[in-house]
Amino acid sequence: MATCRVAILAFDGMEALDFAGPFEVFTTAARVHARQRPGAAPLLAVSCVARSLDPVRARAGLRVLPDVSLAAAPPCDWLVVPGGVVDAPLSCADTLGWIARRAGQAQITASVCTGAFLLAAAGVVRDGPVTTHWEDAAALRARFPVLQVLEGRRWVDRGPVVTSAGISAGIDMSLHLIERLAGRALAEATAQQMDYRWIEDAAAA
């Protein structure tokens, strides 16, 4: 299996767990996979991408150091777009354009929480079912009325595009992506390694 290249977007005002939850799932899955299959190619390679290499200040002040800028970021297999306070990236043509281009090349584009606003603004999702944080569902529906905004869902999997509900739901969605990539056993082993009770989306089954 070729190494899956994962790019997680970072921006000022992002929700820290929207970013760190998927990061932890993917890096833990890679570590568990390496332990189970010594000598195999790395399962995933995860990078943090931002407009520049300057520190990103997440919501509540946590600083994150990007690995690569938008301009220098290589193609990725998975693109993950977190949420939080998304006003700045929503008004940034460079960021929206980069999301659109990378999503067009990626196998999977996923959002956490209000990251769904960015996918919609970038044209990655133009209609059909999506989800977001319960508190932002009405605003997403009003801003993008062609979307079918589903509430009470942990994630909505549409194949190449996957959206999740708020904050911790991004962890559940990321475990689902690991299951898609490498099977149920690794997803469960990853959740166990994280000491995390995986909440699955029964409606997606």
N, C-alpha and C positions, 0 to 999 in steps of 0.2 A: 504494500500500500504506500503510495507516495505521500509525503508530508503535506498536510493541509495547512495552507498559509492563512492565518487569521489576522485581520486588521481591525482594531477597535478604535473608533474615532474618539478623540478627547477635545473638549472645548470648555471655556470658562463658564461656570454655572451648571455644569453637568452634575447629576446626582452621583455621589461617590460610589454607591453600591450598584448603580446601573452599569458603571464601568468595571468596578472591582469584582462584582459577582461573576459575570461571564469570564473575566480574566482568571479568577481562581478556579472555576470549573475546568476551563480549557488547559491550564497549566497543570492542574492536579491530574486530569485525565491523561495527559502526556506522560507524567511521572509514573502513574500506575501502569500504563501501557508498557513503558520502558522496563519496569520491574517484572512484568509478566512475560515480556518477550525480549530478553537480552539480545542485543545485536541487531534488532530490527531498526528500520529507519524511524526517526521521531514521528510520532503521530500528528502533532500539531506544532507549528511555530507561530507564536503570538507576538504582535507588535502594537504599540500605541502610536497613533497617527494624529497630528494636530496641524494647525495652520503654519506654525513655526516650531522651532525647537525650544522656544521660551517656555518656562513652567506654566502649566495650566492650573488655574485655581478652581477647584470643584466647589459646588455649593457647600456652604458652611466652612470653607477655607482650606480644605485639604489640597496640597500641591502635588501635582503629578508631572513627571518629566517625560515628555514624548521621546519616542525612539527615532522618529522620522517625520519630516514635514509632508504636507499634502503634495507639494511639488516633486519631492524626491521619493515618495512612497511607491514601491513596486506593485505589480498586480497581486491580488489576493484571491483565495478561493472562497473565503467567508468574510463578509463585511458586517460588523456589529456597530450599530448606532445607538448610543445611550440617550436617555432623556435628562430631565432636570429643568432648568430655566433655559428654554431654547430660543428666546427672542433674538439673541445675537447671531447664532448660526442661521436662523430663519431669514435674516436680513442680509446674509453674506452670500453673494453670488458665487464666489470662489468655492465655498464649502458645499453649497447645494450642487454646483456643477461637478465637483469631485465625487460627491455621493452618487450622482447620476451615472457618471462614467464608470466608477468602480462597480456599482451594482450591475451595470450592463455586462461586465466581464466576469463577475463572481458567480459561483455556483449557488450560493445562498447569501441573501442580505437579510439581516435580522435587526429588529429594533427592540429597545426596552423602554417601557413607560412612554413619555412624551417624545421619544425618538420617532414615533409614528408620524408626528407632525413633519419631521424632516424628510422622511421617506415620501410622504405625500407631496410636500412642497418641491421636492426634487423630481417628481414624476415617476418614482419607483413604484408606487401604488397609485392607481388612478381610479379604481372602483373596487367593489367586492368587499369581503369581510376583513376587518382588522380589529385589534384591541389596543388599549392603552390604560393608563392609570384611571381608576374609577372616577376620580375627581375631575379628570380632564376629558372624559368621554363626550360630554355635551359640547364642549368647545371644539373638539376635533370634528364632531358631526356638523356643527354650525359652519366651521371654516371650510370643510371639504364635504359638502352634502352628498356627493356621489358615493362616498364610502359607506359601507355597512359597518358601523361601529358596534361591536359586540361587547356587552358588559358581563361581568361574572366569569370571564374566561382567563385562565392562566396564560395561555398562548393560543395563537391561531396560526396553523401551518398551512401555507398555500404552495408548498413545494419550494420554489426558488425564493419566496419571501415569507418570513416568519415574524410576527409581531407578538410582543408579550405585554402583559399588564404591568403594574407598577413595581418598581424597585426590586423586592425579593423575587418576584415572578420571573425576572431575568435569569435567576439561578436555575429555576425549574425548566425554563425554555432551553437554557444552555445544556442541561443534562439531556433533554430531548434531542438536541442536535448531536450530542455525543452518541446517543443511541442510533440515530440515523447514520452516523459515520462509521461506527465500529461495533455496534451491537448492544443489546440490552445488558449483558453481563458487565461490560466496561462502564456503562452509565451507572449501574447500581454500585459497582465497586468504587467509582469516583464519589458518589454521594456518601457512601460509607466512610471513605477516607476523610472526607470533609466533615464527618459527623453531622450530616445534614439530612433531615427528613424530606425526601423528594415529594413534592405535591404535584401530582399529575393532573392533566386536564382531561377529565372524564369525557367531556363533550367532544374532544378531539379523537377519541378512540373509535 
